[in-house]
Amino acid sequence: MTSNYLKNLDLKNIWHPCTQMKDHEFLPLIPIKRGKGIYLYDFDDNCYIDAISSWWVNLFGHSNSYINSKIKEQLESLEHVILAGFSHKPAIDLASKLVSITPDGLNKVFYADNGSSAIEVALKMSYHYFKNIGINKDTFLSLTNSYHGETLGALSVGDVTLYKDTYEPLLIKNMQTPVPTDKSINASNIALEKLEDILKKHHSNIAALIVEPLIQGAGNMHMYHPSYLIGARELTKKYNIHLIADEIMTGFGRSGEMFACELANITPDFMTLSKGLTGGYLPLSTVLTTNTIYNAFYCDYNEHKAFLHSHSYTGNPLACSAALATLEIFENDNVINNNKIKSKYIEKKLQIFNSLPNVENIRQTGMVAAFDIKGYKAEDRIGLQVYTYSLKHGVILRPLGNTIYFMPPYIINNKEIDKMIEVAYEAVAKLL
């Protein structure tokens, strides 16, 4: 079976996500045959460093032998069962583990099956909690430049116009407060003043503030200081507003600690998790929340108080087993400390971009690094030129507009980091 045959069959039948399909008249579509470690291999035996962890999900490499073994082991006993009225050991063990490793006070786990779904769950729970205690709060608050997913509720609390504008008439009520402009404490303080101004005026209508802690992923990897999270937690408590921490991308070591909230030492009312939760293997997400919120739904049968939200594959045993294996790797391999060493090495290598006059705003938080290409208009599609050059040289980079970012699997070594950085440097230098 040839690569060209697969490309043609794909383009005949598949509508790809976040893609203008007409681009594939000139942009290569690459069928992947297999993956191992940080590499993906196509049907022509070309290999590529997966520098974006296959949309930020892959933590410990493709076809990880340990995760493979745990999924195969689970497959022999139970592939799936309804989670309403039934349970199974992987779901129970995973929930127990998540409660033990997340910030104190997050004591209940609700399963869903992808990041956007987890956001929908958290929004609905927050609104419904206040309704159950006799308070009507029908509005949410989010940060400018934020992204929380592409289902209608998740879109409502986002601020990336590329995804949101078309569907504006369909969205739920949402307000926005300014994100800190940079990683300084001063920028955090200014943004917190704006946040309090909004909460003073509108707290009676706002159910929750939702944030991507420290790193706004699809918002061009914008980064800010942990002091903003500390202040936001204080203000949301002061004004009786829930705080939702969207750790779908930042969770499981991306920020430098297991969870970005740890860098601010805060406990949100809700924490949403997905992406790296299963090591990049299977769809799974969770919403962790407090006993206070859980107890507002706990009563004799009342259809209006019950949280009637479900997904067919909620708490899938195979996905839960992959997640448990992923967490065992964190425990056994000293991953967080090793990542800190690697992130220092990446920080050192990033300095090469200071020599390029078309690069600005080099930044890094943990195992996420980024910079912006300046001097070009959006219609120039400079990121696309970097993407195609990098593919030809064995590295998968998928820029966000004019933002180039690096988010590789944690098993990447220094030699592979060198190649990832060097190819990106060559791609950007070639633009001059």
Secondary structure in CASP SS format (residue, H / E / C, confidence):
PFRMAT SS
TARGET T0000
AUTHOR 0000-0000-0000
METHOD secondary structure of the structure
MODEL  1
M C 1.00
T C 1.00
S H 1.00
N H 1.00
Y H 1.00
L H 1.00
K H 1.00
N H 1.00
L H 1.00
D H 1.00
L H 1.00
K H 1.00
N H 1.00
I C 1.00
W C 1.00
H C 1.00
P C 1.00
C C 1.00
T C 1.00
Q C 1.00
M H 1.00
K H 1.00
D H 1.00
H H 1.00
E H 1.00
F C 1.00
L C 1.00
P C 1.00
L C 1.00
I C 1.00
P C 1.00
I E 1.00
K E 1.00
R E 1.00
G E 1.00
K E 1.00
G E 1.00
I C 1.00
Y E 1.00
L E 1.00
Y E 1.00
D E 1.00
F C 1.00
D C 1.00
D C 1.00
N C 1.00
C E 1.00
Y E 1.00
I E 1.00
D E 1.00
A C 1.00
I C 1.00
S H 1.00
S H 1.00
W H 1.00
W H 1.00
V C 1.00
N C 1.00
L C 1.00
F C 1.00
G C 1.00
H E 1.00
S C 1.00
N C 1.00
S H 1.00
Y H 1.00
I H 1.00
N H 1.00
S H 1.00
K H 1.00
I H 1.00
K H 1.00
E H 1.00
Q H 1.00
L H 1.00
E C 1.00
S C 1.00
L C 1.00
E C 1.00
H C 1.00
V C 1.00
I C 1.00
L C 1.00
A C 1.00
G C 1.00
F C 1.00
S C 1.00
H C 1.00
K H 1.00
P H 1.00
A H 1.00
I H 1.00
D H 1.00
L H 1.00
A H 1.00
S H 1.00
K H 1.00
L H 1.00
V H 1.00
S H 1.00
I H 1.00
T C 1.00
P C 1.00
D C 1.00
G C 1.00
L C 1.00
N C 1.00
K E 1.00
V E 1.00
F E 1.00
Y E 1.00
A E 1.00
D C 1.00
N C 1.00
G H 1.00
S H 1.00
S H 1.00
A H 1.00
I H 1.00
E H 1.00
V H 1.00
A H 1.00
L H 1.00
K H 1.00
M H 1.00
S H 1.00
Y H 1.00
H H 1.00
Y H 1.00
F H 1.00
K H 1.00
N H 1.00
I C 1.00
G C 1.00
I C 1.00
N C 1.00
K C 1.00
D C 1.00
T E 1.00
F E 1.00
L E 1.00
S E 1.00
L E 1.00
T C 1.00
N C 1.00
S C 1.00
Y C 1.00
H C 1.00
G C 1.00
E C 1.00
T C 1.00
L H 1.00
G H 1.00
A H 1.00
L H 1.00
S H 1.00
V C 1.00
G C 1.00
D C 1.00
V C 1.00
T H 1.00
L H 1.00
Y H 1.00
K H 1.00
D H 1.00
T H 1.00
Y H 1.00
E H 1.00
P H 1.00
L H 1.00
L C 1.00
I C 1.00
K C 1.00
N E 1.00
M E 1.00
Q E 1.00
T E 1.00
P C 1.00
V C 1.00
P C 1.00
T C 1.00
D C 1.00
K C 1.00
S C 1.00
I H 1.00
N H 1.00
A H 1.00
S H 1.00
N H 1.00
I H 1.00
A H 1.00
L H 1.00
E H 1.00
K H 1.00
L H 1.00
E H 1.00
D H 1.00
I H 1.00
L H 1.00
K H 1.00
K H 1.00
H H 1.00
H C 1.00
S C 1.00
N C 1.00
I E 1.00
A E 1.00
A E 1.00
L E 1.00
I E 1.00
V E 1.00
E C 1.00
P C 1.00
L C 1.00
I E 1.00
Q E 1.00
G C 1.00
A C 1.00
G C 1.00
N C 1.00
M C 1.00
H E 1.00
M E 1.00
Y C 1.00
H C 1.00
P H 1.00
S H 1.00
Y H 1.00
L H 1.00
I H 1.00
G H 1.00
A H 1.00
R H 1.00
E H 1.00
L H 1.00
T H 1.00
K H 1.00
K H 1.00
Y C 1.00
N C 1.00
I C 1.00
H E 1.00
L E 1.00
I E 1.00
A E 1.00
D E 1.00
E C 1.00
I C 1.00
M C 1.00
T C 1.00
G C 1.00
F C 1.00
G C 1.00
R C 1.00
S C 1.00
G C 1.00
E C 1.00
M C 1.00
F C 1.00
A H 1.00
C H 1.00
E H 1.00
L H 1.00
A C 1.00
N C 1.00
I C 1.00
T C 1.00
P C 1.00
D C 1.00
F E 1.00
M E 1.00
T E 1.00
L E 1.00
S C 1.00
K H 1.00
G H 1.00
L H 1.00
T H 1.00
G C 1.00
G C 1.00
Y C 1.00
L C 1.00
P C 1.00
L C 1.00
S E 1.00
T E 1.00
V E 1.00
L E 1.00
T E 1.00
T C 1.00
N H 1.00
T H 1.00
I H 1.00
Y H 1.00
N H 1.00
A C 1.00
F C 1.00
Y C 1.00
C C 1.00
D C 1.00
Y C 1.00
N C 1.00
E C 1.00
H C 1.00
K C 1.00
A C 1.00
F C 1.00
L C 1.00
H C 1.00
S C 1.00
H C 1.00
S C 1.00
Y C 1.00
T C 1.00
G C 1.00
N C 1.00
P H 1.00
L H 1.00
A H 1.00
C H 1.00
S H 1.00
A H 1.00
A H 1.00
L H 1.00
A H 1.00
T H 1.00
L H 1.00
E H 1.00
I H 1.00
F H 1.00
E H 1.00
N H 1.00
D C 1.00
N C 1.00
V H 1.00
I H 1.00
N H 1.00
N H 1.00
N H 1.00
K H 1.00
I H 1.00
K H 1.00
S H 1.00
K H 1.00
Y H 1.00
I H 1.00
E H 1.00
K H 1.00
K H 1.00
L H 1.00
Q H 1.00
I H 1.00
F H 1.00
N H 1.00
S H 1.00
L C 1.00
P C 1.00
N C 1.00
V E 1.00
E E 1.00
N E 1.00
I E 1.00
R E 1.00
Q E 1.00
T E 1.00
G C 1.00
M C 1.00
V E 1.00
A E 1.00
A E 1.00
F E 1.00
D E 1.00
I E 1.00
K C 1.00
G C 1.00
Y C 1.00
K C 1.00
A H 1.00
E H 1.00
D H 1.00
R C 1.00
I H 1.00
G H 1.00
L H 1.00
Q H 1.00
V H 1.00
Y H 1.00
T H 1.00
Y H 1.00
S H 1.00
L H 1.00
K H 1.00
H C 1.00
G C 1.00
V E 1.00
I E 1.00
L C 1.00
R C 1.00
P C 1.00
L E 1.00
G C 1.00
N C 1.00
T E 1.00
I E 1.00
Y E 1.00
F E 1.00
M C 1.00
P C 1.00
P C 1.00
Y C 1.00
I C 1.00
I C 1.00
N C 1.00
N H 1.00
K H 1.00
E H 1.00
I H 1.00
D H 1.00
K H 1.00
M H 1.00
I H 1.00
E H 1.00
V H 1.00
A H 1.00
Y H 1.00
E H 1.00
A H 1.00
V H 1.00
A H 1.00
K C 1.00
L C 1.00
L C 1.00
END
